[in-house]
Amino acid sequence: MKKNIDPIFIEGGAWILIIALTFITLFFFPEDKAQTYLKYLLIASTIILLVGYFKSRRLYIESRLKTEQILKDNAELLSRQKTIDLFFNNSADGILILDNEQKIISFSPGMEKLSGYSKDEAIGKKAQELLKFKGDSENSLLPDAVFLPKDLKKKPYLKNTLMTKLGKEIDIEASYALIDEENSHKALAVIRDITYENELVKRDKEFIAITSHQLNTPLSIIRGYVSLIKQNEEKFTGEQKKYIDEIYGSVKKMIALVERLLSISRIEEEKIKLEKTDINVCDLLEKLKENYRFTDKTTLKFEMPDKNLIIFADGDKLIQVLSNVIDNAIKYTPKGEVVVSVKTDQKKAKFIVSDNGIGIPPDDLEKIGQKFYRAQNAIDIDNKGTGLGLFIAKTIILKHDGKMGIESKLGHGTKLTIELPINS
Amino acid sequence: MKKVLIIDDEQPILDMYSQALKEYKISTALTGQQGLATAIKERPDLIYLDIIMPQLNGLDVLKELKNNEETANIPVVLLTNLPKEASAEKAKSLGATDYLVKVDFEPAELAKKTKEVLG
């Protein structure tokens, strides 16, 4: 094996050789020859000196740069450490570091506040011995999966109810990161108190339940009784029939409005649940048609598809979507025609609602379907709309893995298409 | 004649559905307790049950009905204005035959549904 010789030995060896040669020249050579040889030796010494000087200068500069870099790195590390300490000490979330036996090695002030335990009480204790969950929860604070990186994706966090030192129950959400060190693993856990958030969600749910019950109870009574009256409408005069139809139409509009407002709350909670079944599209359109039996001013036409067309969807939600779209088309087609048709191929069913109404200005087109958004020419016609109908429709369609498209020409009409997979 | 029991704390609702289901023998109850007693006494073929009622709510009534051997086999359809996501799953797990939202059902449609359930 080739060994690298340290340059210092080469330099030292060169000097020893020069000194030895100088002595030999002085003592063993005649004076005239010695003078010539000494000149050469002087030149050689000067070269060695110069090489040594430049080399040591280079080494000096390098070491100075290295020192500066080390100082800079240290300052950066220190600043980073300070930031981490600030974050650790001031975060409202609780932060814990656990060793691979789940023993607590760091316990942040946020964690002290959240759990009621002091740092001194916590350090060195096993996490599951100190921090207890409500009931017989199988979850320890730290899922074992945290130490098994392949499973980490499955359980990156958990939600549970933690008992504080004083016995108070708090809802928590914990997220984890594995600190993978050479000889051991540690885990960082960040614990967030979500009691207040959960309380808000709960209140929201209660609000939905109460609102729907309080508003829908009188509405269902009005709707029911009007429909009972209508069963005997042959007994009424034309004018009476008209009044009853007005009440019936208005109560249905009000029911739809309440449903829209409730849908918004559900969407915001992401709680829209689909109850998909096999739906016969013709039956669905017949049901829809029935809802528009009193529509006048505009002619609403239904072009029925193949009687055997079945799609796998949530029928009630689909009626809600199509009603929202048809209501809009009728509202913005003061004189003209609204046509509902269905086109299919093997994979998709395309519902098309086209009208020759006022159309949508090009600048508004891409914003249609955003929550509360209404085009100016729509506001001019009807200033009571909510701008929610198409937003809800779009959300429900996306939930079905479908697509909603809109084409429009100002002053000429609009064509809205809803594409749904037949078997999703 | 088949017997239908309607349990709801709103008298107008009871009257409205009684009118729509006049081809059946109708019993009505304005509270959960009254409904339970009527169910045991009359053994109806079908029970329509509201959820939000004072004292004993519909889900508790349903639990009692299903825990009582005498009434356990009577089909119970929840007829409420609570949205489906609020209680439908729970009602089904307690043994409800169906869950209907009142505001979506006109009396004539309820008559149709009754025919379907009673066969």
Boltz contact constraints between the chains, C-beta under 6 A:
constraints:
  - contact:
      token1: [A, 209]
      token2: [B, 82]
      max_distance: 6.0
  - contact:
      token1: [A, 209]
      token2: [B, 86]
      max_distance: 6.0
  - contact:
      token1: [A, 212]
      token2: [B, 81]
      max_distance: 6.0
  - contact:
      token1: [A, 212]
      token2: [B, 83]
      max_distance: 6.0
  - contact:
      token1: [A, 213]
      token2: [B, 52]
      max_distance: 6.0
  - contact:
      token1: [A, 213]
      token2: [B, 81]
      max_distance: 6.0
  - contact:
      token1: [A, 216]
      token2: [B, 81]
      max_distance: 6.0
  - contact:
      token1: [A, 216]
      token2: [B, 103]
      max_distance: 6.0
  - contact:
      token1: [A, 217]
      token2: [B, 81]
      max_distance: 6.0
  - contact:
      token1: [A, 219]
      token2: [B, 103]
      max_distance: 6.0
  - contact:
      token1: [A, 220]
      token2: [B, 102]
      max_distance: 6.0
  - contact:
      token1: [A, 220]
      token2: [B, 103]
      max_distance: 6.0
  - contact:
      token1: [A, 221]
      token2: [B, 12]
      max_distance: 6.0
  - contact:
      token1: [A, 224]
      token2: [B, 16]
      max_distance: 6.0
  - contact:
      token1: [A, 224]
      token2: [B, 107]
      max_distance: 6.0
  - contact:
      token1: [A, 227]
      token2: [B, 106]
      max_distance: 6.0
  - contact:
      token1: [A, 228]
      token2: [B, 107]
      max_distance: 6.0
  - contact:
      token1: [A, 255]
      token2: [B, 103]
      max_distance: 6.0
  - contact:
      token1: [A, 271]
      token2: [B, 85]
      max_distance: 6.0
  - contact:
      token1: [A, 273]
      token2: [B, 85]
      max_distance: 6.0
